[in-house]
């Protein structure tokens, strides 16, 4: 049995293209799990892409949304009291869960997760979206279900490429505060800081701008380090926690850290640097500047399952290693 979706209007007005729209009529097998916003997105996709490596699992999971996530991910210690004031009071924070993964982590701090990334080669089967960028400010280890052990990410603020309205609509479904944004560098996961002579300095940056500002709302600047930092296994855990905002539905983005994108010469790179988050995206009235922050640069494939019942993710423990 096929499910038909008639009279879908696709409208383009992107870089170096004339503005136009057209109607299409398409059918998919009824068993294929497709959310309405992603259906629209894949059918209206154009071909704006970056230089990131191809999606290695698209045809391994032909009935799922897949893609790659080329990112700098950072653990930003913030005062526990600040995190508690932002995370809805009805949800407990599973402190013992993150303390077990982070030996020596300060007792009065909370591990905020900040991710600056490029989503590349995202699609369903042969349909591929334009590449887009995002900056995530997320709160892991939240007891959404009240069972004392199932960990979820509370997605509070998410900055998304302003010219990707269908992606923005898809994120807003969860109740997340979505901010249309632009990024420097454009359509890349990061760029190198250059000296006055034009030479690369070894540091990378990723700056996020809202549509209404000329100064970055969030800045990330990192360099490779051999320092101790935090274990990569921790980041495997938190990036794979299902995320929610209003708690009505959950998103299960399942990262795979065992493909060629994340192993061998492409293995994650430990980094150290700084993150600045302007008001009101962390503190309501002032900027937050964090130095000596540790994280990783990593590229990973993912499978995404949209708008799931959160209860179905009770006890979810996928960590991206490839082992259940």
HURANOR-V537874 format. One record per residue. PHI is phi in degrees with one decimal (none if undefined). OMEGA is omega as a letter, one per 30 degrees, with the letter a starting at -180 (999 if undefined). D_FIRST is the distance of its C-alpha to the first C-alpha in Angstrom with 1 decimal. Layout:
# HURANOR-V537874
phi=PHI omega=OMEGA d_first=D_FIRST
phi=PHI omega=OMEGA d_first=D_FIRST
This chain:
# HURANOR-V537874
phi=none omega=a d_first=0.0
phi=-111.7 omega=l d_first=3.8
phi=-106.4 omega=a d_first=6.8
phi=-104.5 omega=l d_first=9.8
phi=-127.1 omega=a d_first=13.4
phi=-87.7 omega=l d_first=16.0
phi=56.1 omega=l d_first=19.7
phi=-82.2 omega=a d_first=20.3
phi=-95.6 omega=l d_first=24.1
phi=-106.4 omega=a d_first=25.4
phi=-128.1 omega=a d_first=29.1
phi=-119.7 omega=l d_first=31.4
phi=-157.7 omega=a d_first=35.1
phi=-85.6 omega=a d_first=35.9
phi=-66.8 omega=l d_first=38.7
phi=58.0 omega=l d_first=40.1
phi=-131.6 omega=l d_first=37.4
phi=-75.9 omega=l d_first=37.6
phi=-82.3 omega=l d_first=35.7
phi=-152.9 omega=l d_first=32.7
phi=-145.6 omega=l d_first=29.3
phi=-152.6 omega=l d_first=26.4
phi=-106.7 omega=l d_first=23.0
phi=-134.7 omega=l d_first=19.7
phi=-128.3 omega=a d_first=16.2
phi=-142.4 omega=l d_first=13.5
phi=-132.9 omega=l d_first=9.8
phi=-132.2 omega=l d_first=8.7
phi=-57.6 omega=a d_first=6.1
phi=-65.3 omega=a d_first=6.0
phi=-79.7 omega=a d_first=8.3
phi=-74.3 omega=a d_first=10.7
phi=-85.7 omega=a d_first=13.7
phi=-134.6 omega=l d_first=15.0
phi=-79.1 omega=a d_first=17.7
phi=-62.8 omega=a d_first=18.2
phi=-69.5 omega=a d_first=21.5
phi=-74.5 omega=l d_first=20.6
phi=-56.9 omega=l d_first=17.7
phi=-60.9 omega=a d_first=20.5
phi=-64.4 omega=a d_first=22.8
phi=-70.7 omega=a d_first=21.0
phi=-77.9 omega=a d_first=20.2
phi=-99.4 omega=a d_first=23.9
phi=-65.1 omega=l d_first=25.5
phi=-106.9 omega=a d_first=28.6
phi=-138.0 omega=l d_first=30.7
phi=-86.9 omega=a d_first=33.6
phi=-133.8 omega=l d_first=34.2
phi=-104.6 omega=l d_first=37.0
phi=-98.6 omega=a d_first=38.7
phi=-65.1 omega=a d_first=37.0
phi=-68.0 omega=a d_first=35.7
phi=-65.4 omega=l d_first=32.1
phi=-69.8 omega=a d_first=29.4
phi=-84.2 omega=a d_first=29.6
phi=-119.8 omega=a d_first=26.4
phi=-55.9 omega=a d_first=23.7
phi=-93.9 omega=l d_first=22.1
phi=-75.5 omega=l d_first=23.1
phi=-124.9 omega=a d_first=20.6
phi=-67.3 omega=a d_first=17.9
phi=-99.2 omega=a d_first=15.5
phi=-123.1 omega=l d_first=18.5
phi=-72.6 omega=l d_first=20.9
phi=-131.9 omega=l d_first=24.0
phi=179.5 omega=l d_first=27.4
phi=-125.2 omega=a d_first=31.1
phi=-129.1 omega=a d_first=33.7
phi=-100.9 omega=a d_first=37.2
phi=-146.8 omega=l d_first=39.6
phi=-108.1 omega=a d_first=42.9
phi=-117.1 omega=a d_first=42.6
phi=-136.0 omega=l d_first=45.7
phi=-94.7 omega=a d_first=47.0
phi=-112.4 omega=l d_first=49.2
phi=-68.6 omega=l d_first=51.5
phi=-123.1 omega=l d_first=52.0
phi=-57.6 omega=l d_first=54.1
phi=-57.8 omega=a d_first=52.2
phi=-63.4 omega=l d_first=53.5
phi=-67.9 omega=l d_first=51.8
phi=-59.3 omega=a d_first=48.4
phi=-64.8 omega=a d_first=48.9
phi=-75.4 omega=a d_first=49.7
phi=-97.0 omega=l d_first=46.4
phi=-70.9 omega=a d_first=43.9
phi=-50.6 omega=a d_first=43.3
phi=-61.1 omega=a d_first=45.8
phi=-72.4 omega=a d_first=43.4
phi=-107.2 omega=l d_first=42.1
phi=-75.8 omega=l d_first=44.4
phi=-103.7 omega=a d_first=45.0
phi=-85.3 omega=a d_first=44.8
phi=-62.6 omega=a d_first=48.0
phi=-64.3 omega=a d_first=48.5
phi=-66.1 omega=a d_first=45.2
phi=-79.4 omega=l d_first=46.3
phi=-64.6 omega=l d_first=49.9
phi=-69.9 omega=a d_first=48.9
phi=-93.3 omega=a d_first=47.2
phi=-128.4 omega=l d_first=50.0
phi=-57.1 omega=l d_first=53.4
phi=87.5 omega=l d_first=56.1
phi=-68.4 omega=a d_first=54.0
phi=-57.4 omega=a d_first=56.2
phi=-64.6 omega=a d_first=56.0
phi=-95.0 omega=a d_first=56.2
phi=-116.4 omega=l d_first=53.4
phi=-132.1 omega=a d_first=49.7
phi=-88.2 omega=l d_first=47.4
phi=-60.4 omega=l d_first=45.7
phi=-108.7 omega=l d_first=43.0
phi=-120.6 omega=a d_first=43.1
phi=-130.0 omega=l d_first=40.7
phi=-112.0 omega=a d_first=41.0
phi=-150.7 omega=l d_first=38.2
phi=-113.7 omega=l d_first=36.2
phi=-93.1 omega=a d_first=32.5
phi=-128.0 omega=l d_first=31.6
phi=56.6 omega=a d_first=28.7
phi=-85.6 omega=a d_first=26.2
phi=-176.3 omega=l d_first=22.6
phi=-129.3 omega=a d_first=19.1
phi=62.7 omega=a d_first=18.7
phi=-88.0 omega=l d_first=20.5
phi=-88.3 omega=a d_first=20.8
phi=-131.3 omega=l d_first=24.2
phi=-77.9 omega=l d_first=26.1
phi=-59.3 omega=l d_first=29.8
phi=-62.5 omega=l d_first=32.0
phi=-147.0 omega=a d_first=33.5
phi=-116.8 omega=l d_first=36.3
phi=-157.0 omega=l d_first=36.9
phi=-129.5 omega=a d_first=39.7
phi=-115.9 omega=l d_first=39.0
phi=-115.9 omega=a d_first=41.5
phi=-131.9 omega=a d_first=40.1
phi=-120.2 omega=a d_first=41.5
phi=-84.1 omega=l d_first=40.5
phi=64.0 omega=l d_first=41.1
phi=-101.3 omega=a d_first=40.2
phi=-87.8 omega=a d_first=39.8
phi=-58.7 omega=a d_first=36.8
phi=-87.9 omega=l d_first=36.0
phi=71.2 omega=a d_first=39.7
phi=-97.2 omega=l d_first=39.5
phi=84.6 omega=a d_first=42.2
phi=-147.6 omega=a d_first=40.4
phi=-80.9 omega=a d_first=36.9
phi=-97.3 omega=l d_first=37.6
phi=-128.9 omega=l d_first=35.8
phi=-96.6 omega=l d_first=36.6
phi=-91.4 omega=a d_first=37.6
phi=-91.9 omega=a d_first=36.7
phi=-88.9 omega=l d_first=39.4
phi=-123.4 omega=l d_first=39.8
phi=-139.2 omega=l d_first=37.5
phi=-95.6 omega=a d_first=38.6
phi=-131.5 omega=l d_first=35.9
phi=-46.8 omega=a d_first=36.2
phi=-63.9 omega=a d_first=36.9
phi=-89.2 omega=l d_first=35.1
phi=-119.8 omega=a d_first=31.8
phi=-62.4 omega=a d_first=30.9
phi=-70.4 omega=l d_first=27.2
phi=-67.7 omega=l d_first=28.4
phi=-61.0 omega=l d_first=31.0
phi=-61.0 omega=l d_first=28.6
phi=-64.5 omega=l d_first=26.4
phi=-72.5 omega=a d_first=29.6
phi=-67.6 omega=l d_first=30.9
phi=-54.8 omega=a d_first=27.9
phi=-85.1 omega=a d_first=29.8
phi=87.9 omega=l d_first=33.1
phi=-65.9 omega=l d_first=34.7
phi=-76.7 omega=a d_first=37.6
phi=-103.4 omega=a d_first=36.4
phi=-113.5 omega=l d_first=39.1
phi=-60.1 omega=a d_first=38.3
phi=-147.0 omega=l d_first=40.5
phi=-124.2 omega=a d_first=41.8
phi=-136.2 omega=l d_first=43.0
phi=-127.4 omega=g d_first=45.8
phi=-76.1 omega=l d_first=45.1
phi=-83.2 omega=l d_first=42.2
phi=55.5 omega=l d_first=39.0
phi=-141.5 omega=a d_first=40.7
phi=-76.8 omega=l d_first=40.8
phi=-172.9 omega=l d_first=44.6
phi=-138.0 omega=a d_first=47.7
phi=-88.0 omega=l d_first=51.2
phi=-69.2 omega=a d_first=54.1
phi=-111.5 omega=l d_first=56.8
phi=-77.8 omega=l d_first=60.5
phi=-62.5 omega=l d_first=62.7
phi=-87.6 omega=l d_first=63.1
phi=92.7 omega=a d_first=59.4
phi=-85.6 omega=l d_first=59.0
phi=-66.3 omega=a d_first=56.2
phi=-100.5 omega=a d_first=57.7
phi=95.3 omega=l d_first=55.2
phi=-90.3 omega=l d_first=53.7
phi=-114.1 omega=l d_first=50.2
phi=-137.7 omega=l d_first=49.2
phi=-149.7 omega=a d_first=46.1
phi=-110.8 omega=a d_first=46.9
phi=-118.1 omega=a d_first=44.7
phi=-119.2 omega=l d_first=45.6
phi=-80.2 omega=a d_first=44.4
phi=-66.3 omega=a d_first=44.2
phi=-102.2 omega=a d_first=47.5
phi=-129.6 omega=l d_first=49.7
phi=-103.8 omega=l d_first=51.6
phi=-108.9 omega=a d_first=52.2
phi=-62.4 omega=l d_first=49.6
phi=-79.9 omega=l d_first=48.1
phi=-140.9 omega=l d_first=47.5
phi=-124.4 omega=l d_first=49.2
phi=-128.9 omega=l d_first=48.7
phi=-136.8 omega=a d_first=51.3
phi=-139.5 omega=l d_first=51.3
phi=-137.5 omega=l d_first=53.0
phi=-60.6 omega=a d_first=52.6
phi=-145.6 omega=l d_first=54.7
phi=-103.9 omega=a d_first=55.9
phi=-65.5 omega=a d_first=56.6
phi=-64.7 omega=a d_first=55.4
phi=61.5 omega=l d_first=52.7
phi=-110.0 omega=a d_first=49.9
phi=-65.8 omega=l d_first=47.9
phi=-63.7 omega=l d_first=44.6
phi=-57.6 omega=l d_first=43.0
phi=-62.8 omega=a d_first=43.5
phi=-68.6 omega=l d_first=41.5
phi=-60.4 omega=a d_first=38.7
phi=-68.3 omega=a d_first=38.6
phi=-69.9 omega=l d_first=38.8
phi=-68.6 omega=l d_first=36.3
phi=-97.3 omega=l d_first=33.7
phi=-72.4 omega=l d_first=34.3
phi=-58.4 omega=a d_first=31.3
phi=-111.9 omega=a d_first=32.4
phi=-149.0 omega=l d_first=32.5
phi=-134.5 omega=l d_first=34.6
phi=-86.4 omega=l d_first=34.3
phi=82.0 omega=a d_first=32.8
phi=-79.0 omega=l d_first=29.8
phi=-139.0 omega=l d_first=27.3
phi=-124.9 omega=l d_first=28.0
phi=-109.7 omega=a d_first=27.0
phi=-111.7 omega=l d_first=27.0
phi=-96.7 omega=a d_first=28.1
phi=-101.5 omega=a d_first=28.6
phi=-86.1 omega=l d_first=31.4
phi=-114.1 omega=a d_first=32.1
phi=-101.0 omega=a d_first=35.8
phi=-116.3 omega=l d_first=35.7
phi=-91.2 omega=l d_first=34.4
phi=-65.0 omega=l d_first=36.7
phi=-68.8 omega=a d_first=36.6
phi=-123.2 omega=a d_first=38.6
phi=-130.3 omega=l d_first=40.7
phi=61.0 omega=a d_first=43.7
phi=-68.6 omega=l d_first=45.1
phi=-101.1 omega=a d_first=42.4
phi=-60.2 omega=l d_first=43.3
phi=-54.2 omega=a d_first=43.7
phi=-109.5 omega=l d_first=47.0
phi=-70.3 omega=a d_first=49.1
phi=-132.9 omega=l d_first=50.4
phi=-137.7 omega=a d_first=52.9
phi=-178.1 omega=a d_first=53.5
phi=-139.7 omega=l d_first=53.3
phi=-132.1 omega=l d_first=50.9
phi=-120.5 omega=l d_first=51.8
phi=-120.9 omega=a d_first=49.8
phi=-78.0 omega=l d_first=51.2
phi=-65.6 omega=g d_first=51.3
phi=-105.0 omega=a d_first=49.4
phi=-81.7 omega=l d_first=46.6
phi=-134.2 omega=l d_first=48.4
phi=-95.7 omega=a d_first=51.7
phi=-68.4 omega=a d_first=51.9
phi=-119.3 omega=a d_first=55.3
phi=-150.8 omega=l d_first=56.1
phi=-70.1 omega=l d_first=54.8
phi=-121.5 omega=a d_first=54.0
phi=-115.3 omega=a d_first=55.3
phi=-122.2 omega=l d_first=54.6
phi=-113.0 omega=a d_first=56.4
phi=55.3 omega=l d_first=56.3
phi=-95.2 omega=a d_first=52.6
phi=-107.6 omega=l d_first=50.8
phi=-170.5 omega=a d_first=47.3
phi=-144.5 omega=l d_first=45.4
phi=-94.5 omega=a d_first=43.9
phi=-154.7 omega=l d_first=40.7
phi=-118.5 omega=a d_first=37.5
phi=-143.6 omega=l d_first=34.5
phi=-84.6 omega=l d_first=30.8
phi=-145.2 omega=l d_first=28.4
phi=-115.5 omega=a d_first=24.9
phi=-120.2 omega=l d_first=24.2
phi=-115.5 omega=a d_first=22.1
phi=-94.7 omega=l d_first=22.3
phi=51.0 omega=l d_first=23.1
phi=-89.5 omega=l d_first=23.3
phi=-66.6 omega=a d_first=25.1
phi=-60.8 omega=l d_first=28.6
phi=-60.6 omega=a d_first=29.3
phi=-68.3 omega=a d_first=26.6
phi=-103.0 omega=l d_first=28.9
phi=-58.1 omega=l d_first=32.0
phi=74.2 omega=a d_first=34.1
phi=-58.1 omega=a d_first=32.1
phi=-139.1 omega=l d_first=34.3
phi=-61.5 omega=a d_first=32.7
phi=-122.0 omega=l d_first=35.5
phi=85.0 omega=a d_first=34.1
phi=-79.6 omega=a d_first=36.1
phi=94.7 omega=l d_first=33.2
phi=-108.3 omega=l d_first=34.3
phi=-71.2 omega=999 d_first=32.5
